[in-house]
Amino acid sequence: MGVASSYLSKAEVQRLLGVNGFGWWRLIRKYESFPKPEERPVGLVVFGEGESEEVWDGTHVYTWAAETPEFAHRGALLLRPLPEVRAPGGWSGYRDTVRGPALDWHTGLGTIRIVHSDDRKAASDVASAVVKSGNPDSVVTVCALFGDMGFHGPALVAADTAHPGIEYEASWGDAAALAGESLPWWPNLLRLPQVIRLWRPGAEPAVVEVPANEHERVLRRAAENEAFDETSRMAVTDMANDIRNNRIDHTGHDNSIFGERGHGTEPNPVVIGAVPDTAGHPLPCDGDPQMLRAGWRALAGSSHPDAVAALEVAAVRHPGLLPFGAVTEVPIRSGTVSDRWARRLTMCDPTAAHAVLAQGERAQSFLIDPLTDMPVLRTTGNDGKTIWRFYAPLSLPAAGEELAAVVLHHTLWIVTSGGHVHPAPCTPNEHLWWGNGWGDRPSEAAAVSDALLGDLGATVDLHGHWKAPKGLTALFNEEHKQGTELSRSTLLHARMTPPRTR
């Protein structure tokens, strides 16, 4: 989350600190620690300062004031020295807010409202809404979750109702000391209004079912669709179970971190508000990879909307289970190596794989490569020009042929001894390139070429691509022109030749 930035003009700083022109002159000369002005960020509008381009960081000024005895009464409320004698505090009930569920705590300073959200500007937005409503609950400050761990519990971001637009970091330990008791905390996935609303001091942690996210809901819907075969439904169920297991494990891990005892001898004043329901956990997943891949292959060829939605999830979560490699784009130009390849493409009805490949855009035509079964689109690129967009294959049909040449045209193209042209195989999370990579070297291209020189039908594995022969990597590191053809003999010679040292 972090503390949201705010900027103040000179006039606004003077109002915050309660000083006139002479007081400002005196302050600047007396306090070398006073925050220095900054150049006004581009697009920032600050009223009340004429033509001045200088502004002050509101958080820095507000924090400085709290730490400076002369101005502490005008500084950040939760950064001022805590009173040695504090009036008894305590829980004051649940509140719905514009940024999520909150609990109020009565303290000697007034009501502290803690919003159980780590969204950016949650503290400031709720404090502003409180002021706008007339502040019927006498809230003096609003705290929200920073999203990280502090020294005495979860880190907090605070915004006082006196200056709701300024956020600052606050201590969970200080808030708990003012409240007079340990404060409840809920893990992210269980931070639900219906759960937090029921909490009372002294209550045991609620056991709550971790809600499904959108990805899991999509997969469960596909798993219940009888239009798909059993293997496909097992494949999507496996991935849905994996998502649920991860979310339950993540929630338990959050509780173990934020509910830990503390850095010193004293435990952190933290009460865990809810724990995940682990009945039946973990669900079965990580099934037979061949079965899973077969199920996803069938879904990729489906035209059902549920297959499209499920495939979109898999493409993000586990693309290695899908029957195709990296998304690749090349411009459509006559006389190029890709033009030779395109002549064998055949028109077809769109499948789920085509729909995912389209990335939400409208395609001109849907095709398939009959030799590799890879889906292909004729569509428009970002520059408005027509392109081929396709999935790279994971392997090539060999049929007794061997690699005859590699042609460089926006990716690697393989020319076989039988005269066929294919986009080079590439795993989903890699890409094939050549030339100076500004410190990076095109070892992926070298690894693919090395594998296919030995076996044209090899399934490439680029996990260890940096181990590719140094001579091949050096060859692809050269600044070859588009359309350059590297013959088999050139590749073999480079593979056996150590690169020259400079």
Secondary structure, 3 states (H helix, E strand, C coil): CCCCCCEECHHHHHHHHCCCHHHHHHHHHHCCCCCCCEECCCCCCCCCCCCCCEEEEHHHHHHHHHCCHHHHHHCCHHHCCCCCCCCCCEEEEEEEECCEEEEEEEECCEEEEEECCCCCCHHHHHHHHHHHCCCCCCEEEEEEEEEEECCCCEEEEEEECCCCCCCEEECHHHHHHHHCCCEEECCHHHCCHHHHCCCCCCCCCEEECCCCCHHHHHHHHHHCCCCCCHHHHHHHHHHHHHHHHHHHHHHHHHHHHHCCCCCCCCCCCEEECEEECCCCCCCCCCCCHHHHHHHHHHHHCCCCHHHHHHHHHHHHHCHHHCCCCCEEEEECCCCCHHHHHHCCCEECCCCHHHHHHHCCCCCCEEEECCCCCCEEEEEECCCCCEEEEEECCCCCCCCCCCEEEEEECCCEEEEECCCCEEECCCCCCCCCCCCCECCECCHHHHHHHHHHHHCCCCCCCCCCHHHCCHHHHHHHCCCCCCCEEEEHHHHHHHHHCCCCCC
